[in-house]
Amino acid sequence: MIKKLFLTAILLCFCYVGFSQNTPEQMAEKITSKMAKVLSLDEVQKEEVYVVQLDRFRQAAKIRQNHEAEPQIKKAKLKKVYNKLYGKMKAIIGEERMQKWSEFKNN
């Protein structure tokens, strides 16, 4: 009886952890909304930012999954993804807004 209760409790914990993780789509939507609010993006910019962020989160998820046991490789590949993101974002919203976004994130 106690064993069954214990196993049920552990199973519930795993279910909770599994459901609490956001999808790339949810993360892209969340960061896009925040950027739109902070940087006063128009609808076209907002859509372009969403597409770039979604691509970023999908790539990052694949990297994390494929290189789970190789932290150095994972870190290097994630950095490349971020650097590409920065360049694309700068092209969409401009250098000044990227600076403003960096300041917002650091505070």
N, C-alpha and C positions, 0 to 999 in steps of 0.2 A: 504494500500500500504506500509506504513512504517512498519507496523506490519509484513508483509510478508518478507520485506528486513531484518528486525531484526532477525526473525526466521531462515532465510536462512544463515545469518552470524553466528549465534550460531551453526547451523547444520554443517557448514563448519569447525568451530573450533573443534567440536567433531570428525569429520572425520579426521582432521589433527592429533589430539592427538592419535587417534586409529591407524593410519597408521605409526606413528613415533616409536611405540614400537617394539623392536626387538624380534624375536622368540628365543627360547632356542638354536636352531641350529645356528642362526646368531651370537648369543653371544658366543657360544662355538667356532665357527670358528674364530671369531675376537680375542679372548684371546689366542687360540692355535697358530694363526699366529704370534701374538706378542711374545709369549713365545718362539716359534721356532726361531724367529729373535734374541731375546735378549740372549737366552741360547744355540744357535746353535744346535738345536735338529735334529736328523736324522729322516728319514721318518717313521720308526717303532715307535720311541718315539712320534713323532708328532701325529700319528694315535691313539696311546694309550692315550695321553693327551686329544685329541679331545673327545674320548669316555667317559673319566672320567668327563671332563668339561660338556659335553652334559647331562650326568646323573645328575650332580650337578644342572645345570640350570633348568632341568625338575622338579627335586625334589623341588627346591626353589620356582618355579612357583606354584606348587601344595600347598605348605605350605602357601604361600602368599594368595592364593585364599581361602583356607579352614580356615585360621585363621586371616582373615582381621580385625575382630572386637576384636581380642585377642592379642594385641601387645606383651605381656610378653611371651605367649606360642609360638607365631611366632618367636620371637627373640631366644628363647631357642632351638627350632627345627632347625632354620637356622644355629645356632652355631654348632649343632651336625653334620649337613650336611657339614659345612666347615671343621670341625675336621676330618671327614672321608675323605674328599677331600685331606687334607694335608697329611694324611697317605698314601693314594694311590699315590699321586704325588711324594712323597718322594721315594716310592718304584720304580717308573718309572724313575725319573731323578736324584735321589740321593740327599743327604743332602746338598752338596756343591752348587749344582744348585738351590735348594730351597732357600738357604740363599741368593744367587745372585738375585733370583727373588723377594724375600722380600725386599731387598735393592733397587732394581729397582722400585718397586711399591711405596716405601716410599719416593722416590725422585721426 
